[in-house]
Amino acid sequence: MALMSSLYTGISGLESNSTDLSVIGDNIANANTIGFKGSRAAFEDALSQSLIGGSQVGLGARVQAIQRLVTQGALMNTGLATDLAVQGPGFFVVRGNHDGVDGQFYTRAGQFTVDRDGYLVNLDGLKVQGYPADAAGNLQTMPGDLRVGSVSAPPSATSMVTVKGNLDSNAVAPTAAWSAATPVSMASDPVNGTYNFSTSTTVYDSLGNAIPVDIYFRKTAAGAWEWHATTDGANQSGGTAGTNTEIASGTLTYDASGNLTASAVTATNFNPIGAVNPQPLAFDFGSATTPGMTQYAGTSAVSFLAQDGYAAGELARISIGEDGVIQGTFTNGENRDLGQVVLADFEAPDRLERIGGNLFGQMPASGQPTIGQPSSGGRGSLVAGALEQSNVDLATEFVRMISAQRGFQANSKTISTADQLLAELMNLKR
């Protein structure tokens, strides 16, 4: 009888709208969940029955699917270097144990931190996946766990000292013989002076020890100079503490215009104590084509002084670019790549399985993940110091809630009306 069918039709409407209210409630509950993707209930009409004459009467509604909405959520600045947000398609890849299952999972929630072992992890301890870097900062080609903390920068021995500046062309050549042990400035003693000008720098041995070095310039003739590099004997194998030891020397030749035409090293003897020795140590004063030390009329001075060595350093801070590259800045001033965060994209991201903990699992309907660096292959870019908020729009959810509520009430009226008509039918026998 059609009246009995109308009861079940009403029930289908109650069940469908109840499910819709559950989905709406879940969306509202997660309105402040980072990286959350809202869902909506999609209805379809139930199988209808054929009557005489070919007309059909439906059997109500049922939930066809709970469709996930993977639209972009708004970004919220946090200022925390390890917080990441995806701008565009893609999911972070994390690996570890979730609810007793070991595997690889996907998330849009970029609330990451560094654990006690130095690994980049999410708040549940799952390790973020990316391209690790070796000790030299070279990125690997296979994804793995990213260790970005508890790392240090090894020291690097100085191999080159670069000096730029000017030597006074009017300087008087010293008459006293050069002595590395007892250098005397012409400015303080014109008679016994052994050098015209000096400057100082610091070089590093293979262990990262800082070694002060003095460079003396001595005019020998018009357009001709000598230079001598010395250090305290306490820093040199076989040296005597408190006595200067020469570790390198050479000559500089200038033309009539004050330009450097030739630079030669005449001797090197740098043997740091306890470190790799002899340690190669070159000095760059420029060339005929490269600016360096000039010889013009004017005060002798150094305008640029640098060397390429450095001491060991500890990690001071990290920064992450929009391409996912994690760069570490160390206390010795060096920068080095520590790894690169990867993203995974899917042909049907809305078909991923929701498994809790802001995580998604791969499903056959979602397709295989394509994993690679951000801003490539259709994947979005990263925004460091920000988080993606939930894409739930509360205004929309409240309107949908009203619609679902009215639908539930209307279907309850269908059931109560059918019940009244059945009661009238039962009264016919009285």
Secondary structure, DSSP 8 states (H G I E B T S, - for coil): -HHHHHHHHHHHHHHHHHHHHHHHHHHHHTTTSTT---EEEEEEE---EE-TTS-EE---EEEEEEEE------EEE---TTBEEEESS-EEEEEEEETTEEEEEEES--BEEE-TTSBEEETT--EEEEEEB-TT--B-SS-EE-B-SS-EE--B---EEEEEEE--TT-----S---SSS--BTTT-TTT--BSEEEEEEEE-TT--EEEEEEEEEEEETTEEEEEEEEEGGGBTT--TTSEEEEEEEEEEE-TTS-EEEEEEEEE---BTTSSSS---EEE---SSS--EE--SS--EEEEEEES-B--EEEEEEEE-TT-EEEEEETTS-EEEEEEE-EEE-SSGGGSEEEETTEEE--GGG---EEE-TTSTT--EEEETEEE-----HHHHHHHHHHHHHHHHHHHHHHHHHHHHHHHHHGGG-
